[in-house]
Amino acid sequence: MWPVDPDDFAPGVSKPEDLDHDESWYFLVLDGQLVCVSEQGIPRPVTGDELRWLDVELVSSHYLGRFRDRHCFAAEAEGPVPEGYAATGLFSWLGRVEPSVFYLAGRAQQVVEWHNSHQYCGRCAERMQDHPEDRAKRCPSCGLVSYPRLAPSIIVLVTRGDEMLLARNANWPTGMYSTLAGFVEPGESIEQTVHREVEEEVGLKVGNLRYLGSQSWPFPNSLMLGFHADYAGGEIVCQEEEISDARWFACDDLPNVPPATAISRWLIDAFVHEVQSR
């Protein structure tokens, strides 16, 4: 259910000496979009050999590691979208490529965004330098070290007997329902965030939290921690301007829910399987 193979990718910071440039993959960011080749409707990164012939100016390049038999880079370029290539948002890769490739593309976009937003020291304004060993920036003046930062968030499916609570965000497409989610605040534990977010968004108390797994959600830099939680009391009161509707659904009468590649759907499918196995 949690489609991540830890053997798919070996991360790295320094380029190895035996690197095959032509066969390497470049996750190339152009104006915030990923440049890709479409093979039967499935996007794939640009190879090193293809990059050599593109009419773009490479602004930065960052070694990511080895994905199966290919070395991989995150890179940013300037110029027009090359003829024969497409530039799309990362979200359009979700569900169209295998999960490992999606997560790698998300990693690449986060590295580029972090590189661009950490050009200068946040303490003394000196220009930052790449750390010689880690994925980090170091200030040569005051010594501040800045690593890529993630924004942890929770996502939770609240259940009551054989029913699950699903909600609609006011900005979502018509008919789309999903699980509740929210960001961790300073000083909170993950468990405290689950209780607070559920009460804030729908006015309910929950208990018996069970952690199921996590998903990188690079929009732009979240890590989502997924839970099931039991209903413990209260009446549904939707948070104004955020939740337009929330209700209980039976497993055999679900609304339009997120695709199978999203952690919210994993949480839903896990509960459906649990109910059907009783």
Secondary structure, DSSP 8 states (H G I E B T S, - for coil): -----TTSEEE-SS--TT--TTT-EEEEEETTEEEEEEETTEEE-EEHHHHHT-S-EEEEEEEEEEETTEEEEEEEEES---TT-EEE-GGGGTTTS-HHHHHHHHHHHHHHHHHHHTSB-TTT--B-EE-SSSS-EE-TTT--EE----EEEEEEEEEETTEEEEEEETTS-TTB-B-EEEE--TT--HHHHHHHHHHHHH--EEEEEEEEEEEEETTTTEEEEEEEEEEEE------TTTEEEEEEEETTS--B---TTSHHHHHHHHHHHHHHT-
